[in-house]
């Protein structure tokens, strides 16, 4: 569905509307209710992100899951990585919980058209500037846009290290956990979730 373009969205939903026996005004009300629910979700997510950031310190650090949300948040595509990170005693934080809208990347990336790319680079700036945030970049299936976004992300982070995990159906669970453990150890993160 093309949520950004009203006319296209209505056209795409027309077969469903007809199958349900709904009227045009029912469809408009449903679209508006869906958008309102999505906005409430974004607001709650941002509030939870502010709470998590406020709780960070030398003894409580977080790893930001960077990538497209349909990869980082999907338990299948991410191999349930947020759960595994929590089992290792580290707080995983979706990048969508960060105040991405407050970051202007146009000084270095004024032609980044792709919204996910803008968000990824904004997350990189926030991570670089926050002493208790670290980045774990999730990419899937050799994604084409990630091939150039990763190089931009590296530049944005500067000297701050990050872990890149490319996951696909053949990625072994043990390998993912081992790489996360090695990364957390190199950062000095204790298994209890704090820092040494």
N, C-alpha and C positions, 0 to 999 in steps of 0.2 A: 504494500500500500504506500502511496505517495502522500504522506501526512502534511507536507508543506504546501501542497497545491490543492486548494479547496475543490475546484472543478474536476480535477483528475480523481481526487479521492471519492467524490460523489459518484463519478462514472464507474470507478472500480468497485464500489459497494452496491451499485444498482442491482446486479444479479442476486446478491444476498438479500437485499431489501425485498425484491420480488418473490424470492423463495419463502421468505417469512411472512409475506402478505402485508408488509408495512407500507405506510404512506411516505411521501416525500418529507413531510414535516417530522415524522417519526425518525427518519434517517438523520435529519439536521439535528434533532434533539439528542440522538444517540451520539453523533459526532461531537457535539458540544459537551455532553456528559463525559465522554471518553477523554477529551482534552482537559477538562477540569480535574478529572481523577489523575491524569498523568501529571498535571501541574502540582497537585497536592503531593504526589509521590516525590517529585523533584524537590519540593520544599522540605519534606521530611528527610530526604536523603542529605540535603545540604545541612540541615539542623544536626543530623547525626554526625556528619563530617566535622562540623564545628566543635561538637562535644569531644570527638576522638582527638582532634588536633589540640584542644585545650588540655587534654589529659597526658599529652606527650611530654617527655623530659629525658634526662640522661638514663634513667632507669626504666623508661617506657618508650620504646621506639616503634615505628611502624614501617611496613613495606607496602608501597603503593603498587597496585596491580595496574600497569599501564598497557593500553591497547584498546581495540575496539570493544565496546561493551558486549556485543553479541558473541565475542570470544572469551573475554575475561570473566563474564558473569554466567556463562552457560556451563553447568557442571560437566557436561559431556565433552565439549570442546576444550575446556580448561583442565580436564581430568580431575575435577573437584579440587583444584589447587588452593582456593581459599581455606577449605577444611584442612588440607594437609599442612598448610603453613601454620594454622592455629594449633594443630597437633604438635608442631615443632616449637610452640611457645611464643610465636611471633604474631603480632597483630597485622592481618592483611587489611588494607584499606583500598576500596575501589577508587580509581582516579575521579570518578563522577561525584564523589563526596567532597572533593577539593573545590575551593572557590575559583573555578576555571574562568568564569566570566569576568573576574577582576583582573585578569592578566592580559595585557596587550602585547601580542607577538608581532605586530605590524612593522616594528623597527627592523627586524631581521627577516621576517617571513611574510611580507605584504601580499604575496601572490598565492598563499596557501588557500586554495579554494575549498578543499575537502574539510568538512566540519570536524570529522574525527581527527584529521591531521592537526587542525587548530587546537583541539582539546589536548591531544597528546603532547604537543609542543608547550602549551600553557602548563600542563602538569609537570613537564620537565623543568620549567623555570621555578615553579613552586617547590619542587623536590630539591633542586639545587640550593635554593635559598633557606630551606628549613633544615636545621642541624639534626633533627630526629626523624626525618623521612628518608627512605631509601626506595629505589625503583627496581621493580621486576617487570620487564617488558615481555608480554606474551604475544607471540605471533603464531599464526596457523598456516600450515600447508604452503609455505613459501610465498605468502601473500605479496603480490606485485607492489602495491603502495608502500608496504613496510620496507621494501628494498631501499627506497630513498628516505622514508621517514626515519628509519633507524639511524642513518648518518646525520640527519638534522638533530635528532634526539641526543646523540652522542655530543654534538657541538654545544647544544643547550646545557647539558649537564656539566660540561667542562671536565674538571678533574674528579668529580664525584663518580664512584663506580656504580654500575648497575648490572643486574643479571638479565640476560636475554634467553628466553626459553621458546624454542620453536617446537610446537606440539602438533602431532598428527596421530592418526589411528595406530601407528606403529611405535609410538614413543612409549618406552617402558616406564612404568610407575616408579620402580626403584631408582632409575636414572634421574628422574625429576626430583625425587626426594634428596638423593645424594648431592645433586647440584645446588639445591636450596640450602642444605646443611652446610656445604662448603662456602657458599656465599655469605650466609649468616655468620659463620665462624670467622670469615675474613673481615667482617664488619665489627666483630666483637660482640655480637648479640648472644646473650645467654639463652639456653633452652627455656628459661622461665619467662622470657619475653622482654627482659630488660637489657641493659648494656653492661659490659664489664667495666 
